């Protein structure tokens, strides 16, 4: 029976992978976001302390990088990217880092980081890049509005996310590359703002990034939502002292995916156990209705409960 069950999971995982590949194949001629040129950013030292002066200096450096990338995109005729970068260069916006290469990597702050007692780090899933960054920004802004004073939300687009229509989205490879970057950023943030309560909010494939980064990371919560898996069999495998939370909306298509991992000779297919299943061991929170992209919609059940978690006001019945 166990052999037959494992064989069934393997067939379902391979079917999901082949489906993604068949969809991705016809798109190979489309201009990729990573093909838009951008200059190499100037290295910056770690943020030693999150004082207003230190943050202003970091924000100014990132602003200069965005403007440089905007000029490069415009010279090459990439008007869509140039337009998006002009919006990002608004002096009212605050970026801790920016790199326009390979689809883009950036870290934006919402709220006043220098006085924040609660910090939510948003880790996006597949398909998010500079051209689609507004999806991550919008959710971050709504969460910040819900959390209110003495809080900050950090939109961490710190890795090259896999395409939503590629084989990479059903393997943990991109997450393995991203995890050391996320781990280093959270440790830097914790050192710069000691005493603040830090929560990782991990959407979709971002859950795999968080799962790979989790061991030994000093955070209060790891929140997996819209998650196809965390790259691990269960919460215990994350080897974290954080409370692991999981939620899924009633209309999220992720619930229909096979939740398992199969080790093949050269690749792992699948993203681990289902975070909302009882066997995974996470604290499950109510996410209400809606679909895969609706977790941080204004007034949603998921948004309210995620804000409670970040604020430290949630219990096992969130």
C-alpha positions as CSV (number, residue, x, y, z in Angstrom):
1,X,0.0,0.0,0.0
2,X,2.8,2.4,0.9
3,X,4.7,1.7,-2.3
4,X,1.5,2.3,-4.4
5,X,0.8,5.6,-2.5
6,X,4.4,6.8,-3.1
7,X,4.1,5.9,-6.8
8,X,0.8,7.9,-7.0
9,X,2.5,10.9,-5.5
10,X,5.4,10.6,-7.9
11,X,3.1,10.5,-10.9
12,X,1.1,13.6,-9.7
13,X,4.3,15.5,-9.0
14,X,5.8,14.7,-12.4
15,X,2.5,15.6,-14.0
16,X,2.6,19.0,-12.3
17,X,6.2,19.5,-13.5
18,X,5.5,18.5,-17.1
19,X,2.4,20.7,-17.2
20,X,4.5,23.7,-16.1
21,X,7.1,22.9,-18.7
22,X,4.5,22.6,-21.5
23,X,3.1,26.0,-20.6
24,X,6.5,27.5,-20.2
25,X,7.8,26.2,-23.6
26,X,5.8,28.5,-25.9
27,X,6.9,31.5,-23.8
28,X,10.6,31.1,-24.5
29,X,10.5,33.8,-27.1
30,X,8.9,36.4,-24.9
31,X,11.2,39.1,-23.5
32,X,12.2,38.1,-20.0
33,X,12.3,40.8,-17.2
34,X,15.9,39.6,-16.5
35,X,16.9,40.7,-20.1
36,X,16.4,44.4,-19.2
37,X,19.9,45.8,-18.6
38,X,20.8,47.5,-15.4
39,X,24.1,48.7,-13.8
40,X,26.0,46.8,-11.1
41,X,25.0,48.4,-7.8
42,X,27.7,49.9,-5.5
43,X,28.2,47.6,-2.5
44,X,26.9,49.0,0.8
45,X,28.0,48.0,4.3
46,X,25.6,46.2,6.6
47,X,23.1,48.4,8.4
48,X,24.8,48.7,11.8
49,X,22.0,50.5,13.6
50,X,18.5,51.6,12.5
51,X,18.8,55.2,13.5
52,X,17.0,57.9,11.4
53,X,20.4,59.2,10.2
54,X,21.7,55.7,9.2
55,X,18.5,54.9,7.5
56,X,18.4,58.2,5.6
57,X,21.9,57.4,4.3
58,X,20.9,53.9,3.1
59,X,17.7,55.2,1.5
60,X,19.6,57.9,-0.4
61,X,22.1,55.3,-1.7
62,X,19.3,53.0,-3.0
63,X,17.5,56.0,-4.5
64,X,20.7,56.7,-6.6
65,X,20.8,53.1,-7.7
66,X,17.2,53.2,-8.9
67,X,17.8,56.4,-10.9
68,X,20.9,54.8,-12.5
69,X,18.8,51.7,-13.5
70,X,16.0,54.0,-14.8
71,X,18.5,55.8,-17.1
72,X,20.0,52.5,-18.3
73,X,16.5,51.1,-19.1
74,X,15.5,54.2,-21.0
75,X,18.7,54.3,-23.1
76,X,17.9,50.7,-24.2
77,X,14.3,51.5,-25.1
78,X,12.8,49.5,-22.2
79,X,10.1,52.1,-21.5
80,X,7.9,49.9,-19.3
81,X,10.8,49.2,-16.9
82,X,11.9,52.8,-17.0
83,X,8.4,53.9,-16.1
84,X,8.3,51.5,-13.2
85,X,11.6,52.7,-11.9
86,X,10.6,56.3,-12.1
87,X,7.7,55.4,-9.8
88,X,10.1,53.7,-7.4
89,X,12.4,56.7,-7.4
90,X,9.8,58.8,-5.6
91,X,11.7,60.5,-2.7
92,X,8.8,59.5,-0.4
93,X,9.6,55.8,-0.8
94,X,12.3,54.1,1.3
95,X,14.5,51.3,0.0
96,X,17.3,49.5,1.9
97,X,18.7,48.1,-1.2
98,X,18.2,47.9,-5.0
99,X,19.7,45.8,-7.8
100,X,18.0,46.1,-11.2
101,X,19.7,43.1,-12.8
102,X,18.2,39.7,-13.5
103,X,14.6,40.7,-13.0
104,X,15.4,42.9,-10.0
105,X,16.1,42.5,-6.3
106,X,14.9,45.2,-3.9
107,X,14.0,45.8,-0.2
108,X,11.5,48.5,0.6
109,X,10.4,49.7,4.0
110,X,6.9,50.8,4.9
111,X,6.5,52.6,8.2
112,X,9.2,54.0,10.5
113,X,11.8,51.3,10.9
114,X,13.8,53.3,13.5
115,X,11.0,53.2,16.1
116,X,9.3,49.9,15.0
117,X,8.6,47.4,17.8
118,X,7.1,45.0,15.4
119,X,8.6,44.2,12.0
120,X,7.0,42.0,9.3
121,X,9.3,40.8,6.5
122,X,7.3,39.9,3.4
123,X,8.8,37.1,1.3
124,X,7.1,36.9,-2.1
125,X,6.5,33.8,-4.3
126,X,6.9,32.9,-8.0
127,X,6.5,35.5,-10.7
128,X,7.3,38.6,-8.7
129,X,9.9,40.9,-10.2
130,X,10.4,44.6,-10.8
131,X,7.6,44.6,-13.5
132,X,5.2,43.0,-11.1
133,X,6.5,44.5,-7.9
134,X,3.2,46.4,-7.3
135,X,1.6,43.2,-6.2
136,X,4.1,42.9,-3.3
137,X,4.0,46.6,-2.6
138,X,0.2,46.7,-2.4
139,X,0.0,43.9,0.1
140,X,2.8,45.4,2.2
141,X,1.1,48.8,2.4
142,X,-2.3,47.3,3.4
143,X,-0.6,45.3,6.2
144,X,1.2,48.3,7.4
145,X,-2.0,50.3,7.5
146,X,-3.6,47.5,9.5
147,X,-0.7,47.2,12.0
148,X,-0.5,50.9,12.7
149,X,2.0,52.8,14.8
150,X,5.2,51.3,16.2
151,X,5.4,48.8,13.3
152,X,7.1,48.4,10.0
153,X,6.7,46.1,7.0
154,X,9.7,45.2,4.8
155,X,9.0,44.0,1.3
156,X,11.9,41.6,0.7
157,X,12.3,40.9,-3.0
158,X,15.8,39.6,-2.3
159,X,16.0,36.8,-4.8
160,X,15.3,35.9,-8.4
161,X,11.9,34.3,-8.1
162,X,11.0,31.4,-10.3
163,X,8.6,32.0,-13.2
164,X,5.1,30.9,-12.5
165,X,5.2,28.8,-15.6
166,X,8.5,26.8,-15.3
167,X,9.9,23.6,-13.9
168,X,11.7,25.7,-11.2
169,X,8.4,26.4,-9.5
170,X,8.0,22.8,-8.5
171,X,11.5,22.3,-7.2
172,X,13.3,24.0,-4.2
173,X,16.3,25.1,-6.3
174,X,15.6,28.8,-6.3
175,X,14.7,28.7,-2.6
176,X,18.0,27.1,-1.8
177,X,19.8,30.0,-3.6
178,X,17.6,32.6,-1.8
179,X,17.7,31.2,1.8
180,X,21.2,32.4,2.7
181,X,20.3,35.9,1.5
182,X,17.1,36.0,3.6
183,X,18.9,34.6,6.6
184,X,21.6,37.2,6.3
185,X,19.1,40.0,5.9
186,X,17.0,39.0,8.9
187,X,20.1,38.8,11.1
188,X,21.2,42.2,9.9
189,X,17.8,43.6,10.7
190,X,17.7,42.0,14.1
191,X,21.1,43.5,15.0
192,X,20.1,47.0,13.7
193,X,16.8,46.9,15.6
194,X,17.5,44.8,18.7
195,X,14.4,44.0,20.8
196,X,12.0,44.4,17.9
197,X,9.6,41.5,17.3
198,X,10.3,40.1,13.8
199,X,7.9,37.9,11.8
200,X,8.5,36.3,8.5
201,X,5.5,36.4,6.2
202,X,5.9,33.9,3.4
203,X,3.5,33.7,0.4
204,X,3.3,30.8,-2.0
205,X,6.8,29.8,-3.2
206,X,8.2,32.2,-0.6
207,X,7.2,29.6,1.9
208,X,9.9,27.4,0.5
209,X,12.4,30.2,0.9
210,X,11.4,30.7,4.5
211,X,11.5,27.0,5.2
212,X,15.0,26.7,3.9
213,X,16.2,29.8,5.8
214,X,14.4,29.0,9.1
215,X,16.9,26.8,11.0
216,X,18.5,28.8,13.8
217,X,16.9,32.1,12.7
218,X,15.8,34.4,15.6
219,X,12.3,35.4,14.6
220,X,9.0,35.3,16.6
221,X,6.8,33.9,13.8
222,X,7.0,32.2,10.5
223,X,3.7,32.6,8.6
224,X,3.1,30.4,5.6
225,X,0.1,31.4,3.5
226,X,-1.0,30.3,0.1
227,X,1.8,27.8,0.6
228,X,2.5,24.8,-1.7
229,X,4.9,23.6,0.9
230,X,7.9,24.8,2.9
231,X,10.5,22.6,1.4
232,X,10.3,20.4,4.5
233,X,8.2,17.4,5.6
234,X,6.8,19.2,8.6
235,X,7.3,22.1,11.0
236,X,9.7,20.3,13.2
237,X,12.1,20.0,10.2
238,X,12.3,23.8,10.1
239,X,14.4,23.6,13.3
240,X,13.2,26.9,14.6
241,X,12.0,28.3,17.9
242,X,9.5,30.5,16.1
243,X,5.8,29.8,16.1
244,X,5.0,28.3,12.7
245,X,1.6,29.4,11.3
246,X,-0.2,28.3,8.2
247,X,-3.4,29.5,6.5
248,X,-5.1,29.0,3.2
249,X,-8.1,30.7,1.7
250,X,-11.1,28.6,0.6
251,X,-10.6,29.4,-3.1
252,X,-6.8,29.0,-3.3
253,X,-5.8,26.6,-6.1
254,X,-2.7,25.6,-4.1
255,X,-4.9,23.3,-2.1
256,X,-5.3,21.0,-5.1
257,X,-1.5,20.5,-5.6
258,X,0.2,17.3,-4.5
259,X,2.1,18.0,-1.3
260,X,5.2,15.8,-1.2
261,X,8.8,15.7,-2.3
262,X,10.4,13.0,-4.5
263,X,14.2,12.7,-4.8
264,X,15.2,12.1,-8.4
265,X,18.8,11.5,-9.5
266,X,19.5,15.2,-10.3
267,X,16.7,17.2,-8.8
268,X,14.1,17.2,-6.1
269,X,10.5,17.5,-7.4
270,X,7.9,18.8,-5.0
271,X,7.9,21.2,-2.1
272,X,7.2,19.1,0.9
273,X,4.3,18.5,3.2
274,X,1.1,20.5,3.3
275,X,1.5,23.3,5.9
276,X,-2.2,23.3,6.8
277,X,-2.5,19.6,7.3
278,X,-2.6,18.3,10.9
279,X,0.5,16.2,10.4
280,X,2.6,19.2,9.5
281,X,2.4,20.7,13.0
282,X,1.8,24.4,12.3
283,X,-0.7,26.6,14.1
284,X,-3.5,27.0,11.5
285,X,-5.2,30.4,11.2
286,X,-8.4,31.2,9.5
287,X,-7.9,32.8,6.1
288,X,-11.5,33.1,5.0
289,X,-12.5,33.2,1.3
290,X,-10.8,34.5,-1.8
291,X,-8.1,33.1,-4.0
292,X,-4.3,32.7,-4.1
293,X,-3.7,36.5,-4.4
294,X,-6.3,37.7,-1.9
295,X,-4.6,37.1,1.5
296,X,-3.7,40.8,2.0
297,X,-6.8,42.2,0.4
298,X,-8.3,45.1,2.4
299,X,-10.5,43.9,5.2
300,X,-9.9,40.3,4.5
301,X,-10.0,37.6,7.3
302,X,-6.4,36.6,6.4
303,X,-5.1,40.2,6.6
304,X,-6.7,40.7,10.0
305,X,-5.3,37.4,11.4
306,X,-1.8,37.9,9.9
307,X,-1.8,41.4,11.5
308,X,-2.7,39.8,14.9
309,X,0.1,37.3,14.5
310,X,2.7,40.0,13.7
311,X,1.4,42.1,16.7
312,X,1.8,39.1,19.0
313,X,-1.9,39.1,19.8
314,X,-2.8,35.8,18.2
315,X,-3.3,32.4,19.9
316,X,-3.8,29.0,18.4
317,X,-7.3,29.9,17.3
318,X,-6.3,32.9,15.1
